[in-house]
Structures are given as C-alpha cells and as structure tokens.
Amino acid sequence: MGVADTIAFVLTLFLGAAMLYSFWLVLATMAFWVVRIWAVGDLFEGLYQTGRWPIGVYPGWLRYGLTFLVPIGFAVTVPAEALTSRLEWKAAFGAAAFALVLAVVARRIFRFGLTRYSGASA
C-alpha cells in the first residue's frame, strides 16, 4: 500500500460518506409529506447492515440495487478496493461522478420539499 492508495482510500471514503448522506437526505425530505417517517430510519439501518460484506457476495440484482438504488455498495466497496490496491481509476472516477449526481439530486429534492412545506402547525 502506497501513498497513492492511501489518498485514494481517503477520497473514496469521503465520496462514500457523501453518497450515504445524499441518500439519507432524500429519505429525510420525505418527512415533509409523510407523517410517520421514523420507520424509514429502521429500513435504512437494515440496508446499512448489508455494507458489512463486499458487494460481490450478493447476487446480480441485489448488487445492482445496493450500488445504484441504495449506494451502500459504492460507499463500502470502492474505498476497500482503494485500500487493498485493487481500485481501478475508472471506478474511482465513476464513484466521483455518481456522488456528484446524488448530491445534486438530493439538493434539488430537498429544495423542492422546502418550497412545498406548509409547516408543522398547519
């Protein structure tokens, strides 16, 4: 493991955290419209537990879902690959682009939610 691997690990770890934050922000934004949103936190916790194992142990359909629908696959696997010197730069750039897209989409959804929010006392 060299300096480049360490830098790639730190950067992809940051990207993974940004992806999970963006996903959680979208879920939290649903609180503007759904009253009992607390159950979504439990659902997210269950999905978050799938990050204990590498994404490659799951079947194809679940691997796709855990990578693109719930970005736990990117958030866990890409930094681990960087730490073990198995990260391809193509995957690193893909993770960066995906994190940016998720952040932009989450921000737009949140801003849309704020414009439609009528208040808790209404």
C-alpha positions in Angstrom: 0.0 0.0 0.0 1.5 3.3 -1.1 0.8 6.9 -0.7 -1.5 6.9 -3.8 -3.6 4.1 -2.4 -3.9 6.0 0.9 -5.0 9.1 -0.8 -7.5 7.2 -3.0 -8.8 5.5 0.1 -9.4 8.8 1.9 -11.0 10.4 -1.2 -13.3 7.4 -1.9 -14.2 7.2 1.8 -15.3 10.8 1.6 -17.3 10.1 -1.6 -19.0 7.1 0.1 -20.0 9.3 3.0 -21.3 11.9 0.6 -23.4 9.3 -1.2 -24.9 8.0 2.0 -25.6 11.5 3.2 -27.4 12.3 0.0 -29.4 9.2 0.2 -30.4 9.9 3.8 -31.3 13.5 2.9 -33.7 12.2 0.2 -35.3 9.9 2.8 -35.5 12.7 5.4 -37.1 15.0 2.9 -40.0 12.6 2.7 -40.9 13.9 6.2 -42.4 16.9 4.6 -45.1 14.8 3.1 -45.2 11.6 5.2 -46.1 11.9 8.9 -44.7 8.6 10.2 -41.3 8.7 8.6 -39.5 7.2 11.6 -39.9 3.7 10.1 -37.7 4.7 7.2 -34.8 5.1 9.6 -35.2 1.4 10.6 -35.4 0.4 7.0 -32.2 2.3 6.2 -30.4 0.7 9.2 -31.3 -2.7 7.8 -30.0 -1.8 4.4 -26.9 -0.2 6.0 -26.1 -3.6 7.6 -25.6 -5.1 4.2 -22.4 -3.0 3.9 -20.7 -5.4 6.3 -19.8 -7.7 3.4 -18.2 -6.9 0.0 -20.8 -6.2 -2.7 -19.5 -9.1 -4.7 -21.1 -11.7 -2.4 -24.6 -10.7 -3.4 -26.5 -11.9 -6.5 -26.5 -9.6 -9.5 -29.9 -8.0 -9.0 -29.2 -7.2 -5.3 -25.7 -6.0 -6.2 -27.2 -3.5 -8.7 -29.8 -2.3 -6.1 -27.2 -1.9 -3.4 -24.9 0.0 -5.7 -27.3 2.4 -7.5 -30.6 2.5 -5.6 -29.1 2.4 -2.1 -25.5 3.5 -2.6 -24.0 1.3 0.2 -22.2 -0.8 -2.4 -20.2 2.2 -3.6 -19.8 3.6 -0.2 -18.2 0.4 1.2 -16.6 -1.5 -1.8 -14.8 1.3 -3.6 -12.8 2.6 -0.5 -12.0 -1.0 0.4 -10.7 -1.6 -3.1 -8.6 1.5 -2.8 -7.1 0.4 0.5 -6.1 -3.0 -1.0 -4.6 -1.6 -4.2 -7.4 -3.1 -6.4 -9.2 0.1 -7.3 -9.3 0.9 -11.0 -9.2 4.6 -11.7 -12.2 4.1 -13.9 -14.2 3.0 -10.9 -12.9 5.9 -8.8 -14.0 8.5 -11.4 -17.3 6.7 -11.7 -17.8 6.9 -7.9 -16.9 10.6 -8.0 -19.4 11.3 -10.8 -22.1 9.2 -9.0 -21.6 11.1 -5.7 -21.9 14.4 -7.5 -25.1 13.3 -9.3 -26.6 12.0 -6.0 -25.7 15.3 -4.2 -27.3 17.4 -6.9 -30.4 15.3 -7.0 -30.7 15.2 -3.2 -30.3 19.0 -3.1 -33.0 19.5 -5.7 -35.4 17.2 -3.9 -34.7 19.0 -0.6 -35.2 22.4 -2.2 -38.4 21.2 -3.8 -39.6 19.9 -0.4 -38.8 23.2 1.2 -40.9 25.1 -1.3 -43.9 22.8 -0.8 -43.6 22.7 3.0 -46.6 24.3 4.7 -45.5 24.0 8.4 -46.0 21.6 11.2 -48.8 23.6 12.7 -51.0 23.6 9.6 
